[in-house]
Amino acid sequence: MEFITIIHPYHPLNGQQVEVVRVLRGPDPDLIVRLPDGRHAAIAMSLTSYAGPPENERLDDQLHLLDLDSLRQIVAFLDALQMGGRKTEPSWDEL
């Protein structure tokens, strides 16, 4: 028996260990695991510690949806929309 940890930050079983029942090979491999309630389920291998980063390197530490410059551009865009397209203050790019 082999146990793996679910490491994806948004998975409902994040941080829990489950038993690997079978490994399905392919371009995007899945694991068949036994859930805590005894049922079997398929889960992407990349969401687990089976082939993912070490447990001390959590995925939520790596996920950055926007960098600071992109966030500034969004704020400037929303400000411009609110002002009806009128430019009254320098944009973030001009600062």
N, C-alpha and C positions, 0 to 999 in steps of 0.2 A: 504494500500500500504506500502510495506517495501522497503527501499533502502539500498543497500550494496555498499561498495567500493572495486574496484578491486585492490589488493595489490601485485600481482606478478610483480617483477621489469621488466620483459621482455615482459609483455603483452602490446599490443598496446593501451589499454585503462587504463593502470596503473594510479591509483590515481583518476579515475573518478567514480562517483556514477551512478549506474544503478538500475532500478526497478526490484524487484523479482516478476516474474509472477507465477512461480510454483517451488516446490522443488521435485526432483526425488530422491526417496530413493534407497538405495542399498549399496553394499560394497564400492563403490567409487561414492558418491552422486554427482549429477549435479544440477545446478540451471538453470531454464529457465528464462532469463532476457530480458528486453526490452532495446535495444541499444539506444543511443542518436538519431539515425535516425528513430526510431520507429519499426525497425525489431526486431524479437525475435531470441535469440541464446542460446545455452547451454554452460555453463562454469563450470569447476570443482569447487566444493565448496571450496576446499583448496586454490584456487587462489583469494579468496575473504575474506572480513572481516566477512562474515556470520558465519563461524566456525573456522576462522583462528586466528592468534595472534592479540592482540589489535593493532589499527592503529599506535600507537606510537612505536611499535616493528616491523619495516619493514622487509620483507623477504630478501632484498638485504643486510641487516646488518648481516644476519645469514649465507649466502651462502659463503662458502670457498671451492673452488674446490681443492686447494692444500695447505698443510701446508708447513712451511718453510723447514723442513727436506726433504720432497718429492721434492720440487723445487730444492734443492741442489743436490739431487740424479740425477735429470734430467739434470742439468747443467753438472755434472761430466760425465754422460753418453754421452751427446752430445760432450763434449770435447774429450772423448776417441774415439768417432767415427771420429771426425775431425782429430785426430792424427793417425788414422789407427790402433787403438788398442794399440799404444805405450803409456806407462805410463811415462810421463816426470816430472810431478808435483804431490805432494800428493793430494789424493782425499779429498773431504769434510769430509768424515768419519775419515780421519787421522788427521784432524786439531783439 
